[in-house]
């Protein structure tokens, strides 16, 4: 195996195993920033040693053991020992804890450690943006450059965001643990929010020239599936997994050959991924089977399931979708939910009734700069033959849209309506 082959192997192993390595080390050093540094040192050691020594049978365990040995080495250096003790608030007990941990079975599944890392990276003490960046870095194994590219942000911005997040966790002395039952619901909601934020940015890119960013969707799906395995009794975990599976199933049909977005009603449903749909249905069934309270992710997944099982748009159970939105509005009151419900009403009862509902939302501050509001209104006006008004609304939606391709499509529809109304 050439040095280049070994490097490719090490990088692949890092992407797969880095979260487990960081989680396992963080359990004993109680600092995710230090744990990541130690894991990175193990990664460099692999690049140096594997070309001559060969790739170990269990590369993840090798990286973990190496990172933990590095932790011991750091603490044994007299010139840094005092500083590390001050930072970590630990003394010889820390060293003994690491040494005892090394004596344990090296190929443990790390499930508890991984769950601790998820809850730490998504801790409410951090801003949503910081949670997303830190989660992608620690749990996704993405480099700072990859995260910056995915979100179209300068590398320095993302690097600073990640550094500040680590410092905030350390300063707040956030414990590296799974929250107790009394706070699990609130903390879990923060975790699910982060995963869905990552997925949504991939599903509908907020800026740039691409309609979707598959790498972010795939990462969120991976995290959602991991969480579902780690917390099998939490209904909303399965609900979110189901929702992402359903939405991801449409990926191949959502973008044309030239990169333009294709609306749900116009998609070739034979291109929907049936495996992902089956996974979504199974996850939705697991959500209901837990017997726990049905939350917003599960209800949204049920709505997505109505689309997934319909062979054509006309076969969709629109009345059922309206009812599900009614339930969603009760547990998660939101103008966005009401707007989505209005779209379902337009399909179940016609555009006139839906337009009345949309107009009632016109004064909502939360929707003042929300592009879908004028876009939905434009579509309803167009269906009612009010083309000049529709053209103006499409233009307004375009002005609010940062995504280049979506903006161009809205302007194209505005031009069509303007021509029809002339």
Secondary structure, 3 states (H helix, E strand, C coil): CCHHHHHHHHHHHHHHHHHHHHHHHHHHHCCHHHHHHHHHHHHHHHHHHHHHHCCCCCHHHHHHHHHHHHHHHHHHCHHHHHHHHHHHCCCHHHHHHHHHHHCCCCCCCCHHHHHHHHHHHCCCCCCHHHHHHHHHHHCCCCCHHHHHHHHCCCHHHHHHHHHHHHHHHHHCCCCCCCCCHHHHHHHHHHHHHHHHHHHHHHHCCCCECCCCCHHHHHHHHHHHHHHHHHCCCCHHHHHHHHHHHHHHCCHHHHECCCCCECCHHHCCHHHCCHHHHHHHHHHHHHHHHCCCCCCHHHHHHHHHHHHHCCCCHHHCCHHHHHHHHHHHHHHCCCHHHHHHHHHHHHHHHCHHHHHHHHHHCCCCHHHCCCHHHHHHHHHHHHHCCCHHHHHHHHHHHHHHCCEHHHHHHHHHHHHHHHHHHC
